[in-house]
Amino acid sequence: MVVQRAVAYGSMAGVALGGFTWVVVAGRLIHDPIVTIAGYMTGLAVWLVGGTLVVRYPARRMAVVGTVILFVVLVDWGFLAIVLPLLPEQGGSIYFGTSRSAYTLLQPTLLILGAVATGLVLWDLFRRR
């Protein structure tokens, strides 16, 4: 049980870090502490709630992970709508990709992740029948 709990919370930590690190970086780039704190808090909530749900429903692990990824994608779209107009057109760091064009590349990635997450949820639901 301890190993399952560690795997559940570890996997959700990866989802939270991957989903919201860019929000924190963008908040720091535009000098908006509300965006930065919201990125931290949303990542923390995804980590704790997602890990708890994976532990609580081990038979529905794929559906829970797919639902959490869908949630992250929807929240990321919201953050992107807020942050994208405020980012500088040029400049930023070449190493961190902090220009507006780098953040525009998140849109196709979010579309693909949304489709994959929907597939995970549907696969888990139809696999049981």
N, C-alpha and C positions, 0 to 999 in steps of 0.2 A: 504494500500500500504506500509506503514511503517513496518507493521508486516511481510509482504511477503519479504521485503528487508532484514529485520533482520534475518529471517529464511534462506534466500538464502546465505547471507554472513556468517552466523553462521555455516551452513552445509559445506560450502566450507572451512571455517577455520578448521573444523574437518578433512576434507580430506587432507588439506595441513599439518596440524600437524601430522596426522597419517602417511602420506606418506613421510615426509622429516625430521622428528625428528632424525631418525636413521642416516641420512646422516650427519647432523650436529655433532652428537655424534661420528661418525666414523671419520669425518674430524679432530675433536679435538684429537681423539685417535691416529691417524697417524701423527699428528702435521702438517697438510696440510691446511693452511688458505684458499686456493682456493676452496677446497672441502667444507669447512665449509661455506664460503660466498655463494658459488653456491647453497648449500642446503637452506640457508636463502632466497636467491633471487628467487629460483624456487618455494619455498613454498609461498612466498608473491605474485608471479605472478599467481599461481594457485588459491589462495584465491581471488584476485581482479578480474581476468578474469572469473573464474568460477562463482563467485557471480553475476557479471554483466550479464553473459549469462543466468543464471537461472532467473534473474529479467526480462531480455528482452524477453525471450521465455518461459513464464509460461506454455503454452500448451505442450511444449516438454521437460518438466522438467526431466523425466526419461532418455531421450536421451542425454540431456546435462550432467547429473550426470554420466551416463555410459561413455560418451566420456571423461569427465574429469578424471574419474578413469582409463580408458585405457591409457590416457596420463601419469598419475602418475605412472602406472605400467611400461610403456616403459622407462620413465626417471629413475625410480628406478633400472631397469635392467642395464641401462648404468652406473649409479653410483656404482652399485654392482660390475660390471665388472672392474671398476677403483679401488675401495676400497678393494675388497676381497684379492687380492694378497699382499697388503701392510699391512694387519692386522697381529698381532702376532699370532703364532700358539697356544700358551698357554698363560695363564695369563689373565689379564683383570679383570674385576669386576664380581663377581658372581651375584651381585644385578642388574647390568645393562646389563649383557650379552654382554660383549665387546670382546669376543674371536672370532676367525675365525669360529669356529663351530656354534656359536650363529647366526652369519650373514649368514651362509650357510642355515639356516632354513628359511630365507626370500624367497628363490627360490620357494618352493612349495606354499607358501602363495601368492606370486605374480602370479603364474599360476592360482590359484583358483580365485583370484581377477580379473584377465584378463578374465576368462571365465564368471564370474558373470557380469562384465561390458559389455561384448559382448551380453550377454542375455538381459540386460536392454535396450541396444540400439535397438536390434532386436525386443524386445517386444513392445517398443514404436513405432517403424516403422510399424510393422504389426498390431498393435492395431487400427490404424487409418483406415484401409481398411475395 
